[in-house]
Amino acid sequence: MGGFSIWHWLVVLVIVLLVFGTKRLTSGARDLGKAVHEFKKGMHGDDGDTPAPRLGEDKPAPAPTEQRERDDAAR
């Protein structure tokens, strides 16, 4: 009681194959494999292209001395 034998799993597999069909199961498995591959690729940063910079990150902030010099020149 509580444990499943190999025969229980085979019956479940046959029922799943009858309900969904092999074509739908193989396409679902293929899609799942592609999703896992893209996830791993994204986690390792293997995109090949760099992401677009965020708003405000396109140029570095001026150093504090440069900012003071600009403020003095503007007065």
C-alpha positions in Angstrom: 0.0 0.0 0.0 1.4 3.4 -1.0 4.1 2.2 -3.4 3.6 2.0 -7.1 5.0 -1.0 -9.1 6.2 -0.9 -12.6 2.8 -2.2 -13.8 1.0 0.8 -12.3 3.3 3.2 -14.2 2.9 1.2 -17.4 -0.9 1.5 -17.1 -0.7 5.2 -16.4 1.6 5.6 -19.5 -0.8 3.7 -21.7 -3.7 5.9 -20.6 -1.8 9.1 -21.1 -0.8 7.9 -24.6 -4.4 7.1 -25.4 -5.7 10.4 -24.1 -3.1 12.8 -25.6 -1.6 10.8 -28.5 2.0 10.4 -29.4 2.2 13.5 -31.7 1.0 15.9 -29.0 3.3 14.4 -26.4 6.4 14.5 -28.6 5.7 18.2 -29.6 5.2 19.0 -25.9 8.4 17.4 -25.0 10.2 19.2 -27.8 8.8 22.5 -26.6 9.8 21.8 -23.1 13.4 20.9 -24.2 13.6 24.2 -26.1 12.4 26.2 -23.1 15.0 24.5 -20.9 17.7 25.2 -23.4 16.7 28.9 -23.7 16.6 29.2 -19.9 20.1 27.8 -19.5 21.3 30.0 -22.3 19.9 33.0 -20.6 21.3 32.1 -17.2 24.8 31.8 -18.7 24.5 34.9 -20.8 25.3 33.0 -24.1 23.0 35.3 -26.1 25.8 36.6 -28.3 24.3 40.1 -28.4 24.4 42.6 -25.6 21.1 43.8 -24.0 19.9 47.3 -24.6 21.1 49.8 -22.0 18.5 50.9 -19.5 17.2 54.4 -19.4 19.9 56.7 -18.0 22.7 54.2 -18.4 23.7 55.1 -22.0 26.4 57.5 -20.8 28.5 57.4 -17.7 27.8 60.0 -15.0 30.3 62.8 -14.9 32.9 62.8 -12.1 32.2 65.2 -9.2 35.0 67.6 -10.2 33.6 67.9 -13.8 30.2 68.6 -12.4 31.5 71.4 -10.2 33.5 72.9 -13.1 30.3 73.0 -15.3 28.3 74.5 -12.5 31.0 77.3 -12.0 31.1 78.0 -15.8 27.3 78.2 -15.9 27.3 81.0 -13.3 
